[in-house]
Amino acid sequence: MHPVYRLKEFRVMDLLRKTHSAKPDMLSTVMSTDLHLSITPLKITEIPSEDSIIASGQALLDSATSWKHGKTYQKNTVRTLSRAKGPRDGAAWHCRVSEHPPGDATFDEFWSKLGVDKAENEMQFIPDIKKATFPRVFTVVQTVHLSETSPKTGIIVSVPVDLTAPGSEDLAKLEEKGVKGRYVSVERLTELDNGNVEWRMATSSTPGGKIPQFVAESSMASTISHDVTHFLHWFHSIRANPTPATTDESAPAATADVHASTAANEAVSNAAGA
């Protein structure tokens, strides 16, 4: 069997609040609200306000309506789009869009699993999140916003962060060892007038290591589309047999987004030496 990469997403906002040496004003020291979402990591002192991060995520997903249309997957239920790498991007962008009736999940049900404890839940429904010999580490700030006014809208934005800069030493100690990849992603759930839910996600990433970028890009559309069916299969299993949720509040990190390395695994199965 070929190894599957274990990925780690470090939620830096949570860690900053738990780190004794973190100053209270560290979360609001950015000098500009003009955030361009890309795989280029931010230093801790460059993290903008949560409002700025959410606004940038909304703008990116709104712009995706004009991106190049790609294939449809999962019996024509998941559409994909893409945008070529631009001058300020570190990699191309890939987007998927799907619409779901209440039989799949209601807005509140989607949000309870994707807007709350997202990383922990992804461990349950994305099969490629497993422990392996060659972990890849993705360190991000994850920002979540829910608007319950009609139409209900929820958005999750993950932005890469660099913990090598001076002042980040305590956080860097908590970062798991492994090949450092980079990814940025935006997910948005919208409750439509007909009661359905639109699930829209866009991501740009690089797996790092020796895996060529074009290899990771070649299967990205297929990889992100599979997340939809993985989620629905898992959700229906727990909807039918609900069990009390448990979380470890003391855990400094959680396994999460696998798109960069999963895409690479699908295209190059012998990349274990990366």
C-alpha positions as CSV (number, residue, x, y, z in Angstrom):
1,M,0.0,0.0,0.0
2,H,1.2,3.5,-0.7
3,P,1.3,5.8,2.3
4,V,-1.4,8.4,2.9
5,Y,-0.2,11.7,4.2
6,R,-1.3,12.8,7.7
7,L,-2.0,16.5,7.6
8,K,-2.2,18.9,10.5
9,E,-4.1,22.2,10.6
10,F,-3.0,24.5,13.5
11,R,-5.7,26.9,14.5
12,V,-3.4,29.8,15.4
13,M,-6.1,32.1,16.8
14,D,-6.9,29.5,19.5
15,L,-3.2,28.9,20.2
16,L,-2.5,32.6,20.6
17,R,-5.1,32.8,23.3
18,K,-3.7,29.8,25.0
19,T,0.0,30.9,24.8
20,H,1.0,32.6,28.0
21,S,3.5,34.9,26.3
22,A,1.0,36.1,23.6
23,K,0.1,39.7,24.1
24,P,-3.6,40.7,24.0
25,D,-3.1,43.0,21.1
26,M,-1.3,40.5,18.9
27,L,-4.6,39.7,17.0
28,S,-5.1,43.3,15.9
29,T,-1.7,44.6,14.8
30,V,-2.2,44.4,11.0
31,M,-1.7,47.7,9.3
32,S,-3.9,47.1,6.2
33,T,-7.4,45.6,5.7
34,D,-6.6,44.9,2.0
35,L,-6.0,41.1,2.3
36,H,-5.3,39.2,-0.9
37,L,-6.0,35.5,-0.3
38,S,-3.2,33.3,-1.5
39,I,-0.9,30.5,-0.3
40,T,1.7,33.1,0.7
41,P,1.7,32.8,4.5
42,L,1.1,35.7,6.9
43,K,3.3,36.5,9.8
44,I,1.5,36.6,13.2
45,T,1.7,40.4,13.3
46,E,0.2,40.6,9.7
47,I,-3.0,38.7,10.6
48,P,-5.8,41.2,9.8
49,S,-9.1,41.6,11.6
50,E,-11.7,38.8,11.3
51,D,-14.0,41.2,9.4
52,S,-11.2,41.7,6.8
53,I,-10.6,38.0,6.5
54,I,-14.3,37.3,6.0
55,A,-14.8,40.1,3.6
56,S,-11.9,38.9,1.4
57,G,-13.4,35.3,1.5
58,Q,-16.8,36.6,0.4
59,A,-15.3,38.6,-2.4
60,L,-13.2,35.7,-3.7
61,L,-16.2,33.3,-3.8
62,D,-18.3,36.0,-5.5
63,S,-15.7,36.4,-8.2
64,A,-15.6,32.6,-8.8
65,T,-18.8,32.9,-10.8
66,S,-16.7,34.2,-13.7
67,W,-14.0,31.5,-13.4
68,K,-13.4,28.9,-16.1
69,H,-16.0,26.1,-15.9
70,G,-14.6,22.6,-15.5
71,K,-16.0,19.1,-15.3
72,T,-19.0,18.1,-13.2
73,Y,-18.7,15.2,-10.8
74,Q,-20.8,12.9,-8.5
75,K,-23.5,12.2,-11.1
76,N,-23.5,15.8,-12.2
77,T,-24.3,17.2,-8.8
78,V,-20.9,18.9,-8.2
79,R,-19.8,21.6,-10.6
80,T,-16.1,22.7,-10.7
81,L,-14.5,26.0,-11.8
82,S,-10.9,27.2,-11.8
83,R,-8.8,30.3,-12.1
84,A,-5.2,30.3,-13.4
85,K,-2.4,31.5,-11.2
86,G,-2.3,35.3,-11.1
87,P,0.5,37.7,-10.4
88,R,-0.2,37.8,-6.7
89,D,-1.1,34.1,-6.4
90,G,1.3,31.3,-5.4
91,A,-0.9,28.7,-7.2
92,A,-4.0,28.3,-9.2
93,W,-7.5,28.4,-7.6
94,H,-10.1,25.6,-7.8
95,C,-13.7,25.8,-6.8
96,R,-16.7,23.5,-6.4
97,V,-20.4,24.2,-6.1
98,S,-23.2,21.9,-5.2
99,E,-26.9,22.4,-4.2
100,H,-28.6,20.2,-1.6
101,P,-32.2,19.6,-0.6
102,P,-33.2,19.2,3.0
103,G,-33.0,15.4,2.5
104,D,-29.3,15.7,2.2
105,A,-29.0,18.1,5.1
106,T,-30.6,21.4,6.2
107,F,-28.6,24.6,6.6
108,D,-28.4,24.1,10.3
109,E,-27.2,20.5,9.9
110,F,-24.5,21.5,7.4
111,W,-23.3,24.3,9.7
112,S,-23.3,22.2,12.8
113,K,-20.6,19.9,11.1
114,L,-18.7,22.4,8.9
115,G,-19.0,25.6,10.9
116,V,-18.4,24.0,14.3
117,D,-15.4,21.7,15.0
118,K,-14.7,21.5,11.3
119,A,-11.3,20.0,11.5
120,E,-12.4,17.3,14.0
121,N,-15.3,16.4,11.8
122,E,-13.2,16.2,8.7
123,M,-11.2,13.5,10.4
124,Q,-14.4,11.4,10.3
125,F,-15.6,11.9,6.8
126,I,-12.4,12.4,4.7
127,P,-10.8,8.9,4.3
128,D,-7.3,10.2,3.4
129,I,-6.8,11.8,6.8
130,K,-4.8,9.1,8.5
131,K,-1.6,8.7,10.4
132,A,1.3,8.0,8.1
133,T,5.1,8.0,7.9
134,F,5.3,11.2,5.9
135,P,3.1,13.9,7.5
136,R,2.4,17.2,5.8
137,V,1.7,20.2,8.0
138,F,-0.5,23.1,7.0
139,T,-0.6,25.9,9.6
140,V,-3.5,28.3,9.2
141,V,-5.7,30.9,10.9
142,Q,-9.3,29.7,10.6
143,T,-12.0,32.4,10.8
144,V,-15.7,31.5,10.9
145,H,-18.8,33.8,10.5
146,L,-22.5,32.9,10.7
147,S,-25.3,35.3,9.6
148,E,-28.7,34.1,10.7
149,T,-30.6,36.8,8.9
150,S,-32.4,35.6,5.7
151,P,-30.8,34.1,3.7
152,K,-28.8,32.3,6.3
153,T,-25.1,32.3,5.3
154,G,-22.1,30.8,7.0
155,I,-18.4,31.2,5.8
156,I,-15.2,29.5,6.9
157,V,-11.8,31.0,5.8
158,S,-8.5,29.4,6.3
159,V,-5.4,31.5,5.7
160,P,-1.8,30.2,5.9
161,V,0.5,31.5,8.6
162,D,4.3,31.5,9.0
163,L,5.6,30.7,12.5
164,T,9.3,31.1,11.7
165,A,9.3,34.9,12.2
166,P,10.6,36.4,15.5
167,G,7.9,36.5,18.1
168,S,6.3,33.3,17.1
169,E,8.7,30.9,18.9
170,D,6.1,29.7,21.5
171,L,3.6,28.9,18.8
172,A,6.3,27.2,16.6
173,K,7.0,24.8,19.4
174,L,3.5,23.5,19.0
175,E,3.7,23.0,15.3
176,E,4.1,19.3,14.4
177,K,7.2,18.3,12.4
178,G,6.8,17.3,8.8
179,V,6.9,18.6,5.2
180,K,5.3,22.1,5.2
181,G,2.6,22.6,2.7
182,R,0.5,25.7,2.2
183,Y,-3.2,26.1,1.5
184,V,-5.8,28.8,1.6
185,S,-9.5,28.0,1.4
186,V,-12.9,29.6,1.6
187,E,-16.2,27.6,2.2
188,R,-19.6,29.2,2.2
189,L,-23.0,27.7,3.0
190,T,-26.1,29.6,1.8
191,E,-29.7,28.8,2.5
192,L,-31.7,29.3,-0.8
193,D,-35.2,30.5,-1.2
194,N,-36.4,27.0,-2.1
195,G,-35.1,25.6,1.2
196,N,-32.0,24.0,-0.4
197,V,-28.4,24.7,0.6
198,E,-25.7,25.9,-1.7
199,W,-22.2,24.6,-0.6
200,R,-19.5,26.5,-2.4
201,M,-15.7,26.0,-1.7
202,A,-12.6,27.4,-3.3
203,T,-9.0,26.5,-2.5
204,S,-5.4,27.2,-3.6
205,S,-2.6,25.0,-2.3
206,T,0.8,23.4,-2.7
207,P,1.7,20.1,-1.0
208,G,5.4,21.1,-0.5
209,G,8.3,18.7,-0.7
210,K,9.3,17.1,-4.0
211,I,5.8,16.8,-5.4
212,P,5.6,19.0,-8.6
213,Q,2.9,21.6,-8.5
214,F,1.4,20.5,-11.8
215,V,0.9,17.0,-10.3
216,A,-1.1,18.3,-7.4
217,E,-3.1,20.5,-9.7
218,S,-4.0,17.8,-12.2
219,S,-6.5,16.0,-9.9
220,M,-7.6,18.9,-7.7
221,A,-11.1,19.2,-9.2
222,S,-11.8,15.5,-8.7
223,T,-10.4,15.6,-5.2
224,I,-12.5,18.5,-3.9
225,S,-15.7,17.1,-5.5
226,H,-15.3,13.8,-3.6
227,D,-15.5,15.7,-0.3
228,V,-19.2,16.4,-1.0
229,T,-20.2,12.7,-1.2
230,H,-17.8,11.8,1.7
231,F,-19.5,14.3,3.9
232,L,-23.1,13.2,2.9
233,H,-22.3,9.5,3.5
234,W,-20.8,10.3,6.9
235,F,-23.5,12.7,7.9
236,H,-26.4,10.4,7.0
237,S,-24.8,7.6,9.1
238,I,-24.7,9.8,12.2
239,R,-28.0,11.4,11.5
240,A,-29.6,8.0,11.6
241,N,-27.6,6.9,14.7
242,P,-26.7,10.1,16.6
243,T,-24.1,9.8,19.3
244,P,-23.0,12.5,21.8
245,A,-20.2,14.6,20.5
246,T,-16.9,14.7,22.3
247,T,-14.1,17.2,21.9
248,D,-10.7,17.7,23.5
249,E,-10.5,21.3,24.5
250,S,-6.9,21.0,25.5
251,A,-5.8,19.8,22.0
252,P,-3.6,22.5,20.4
253,A,-4.2,21.2,16.9
254,A,-6.5,19.1,14.8
255,T,-6.2,17.1,11.6
256,A,-7.8,18.9,8.7
257,D,-7.9,20.0,5.0
258,V,-6.3,17.3,2.8
259,H,-6.8,18.7,-0.7
260,A,-3.1,19.5,-1.6
261,S,-1.7,16.1,-0.6
262,T,-4.7,14.0,-1.5
263,A,-4.6,15.4,-5.1
264,A,-0.9,14.6,-5.2
265,N,-1.5,11.1,-3.9
266,E,-4.1,10.4,-6.6
267,A,-1.8,11.5,-9.4
268,V,1.5,10.2,-8.1
269,S,1.2,7.1,-5.9
270,N,5.0,6.7,-5.5
271,A,5.6,10.2,-4.0
272,A,6.4,8.9,-0.5
273,G,9.9,10.1,-0.7
274,A,8.8,13.7,-1.0
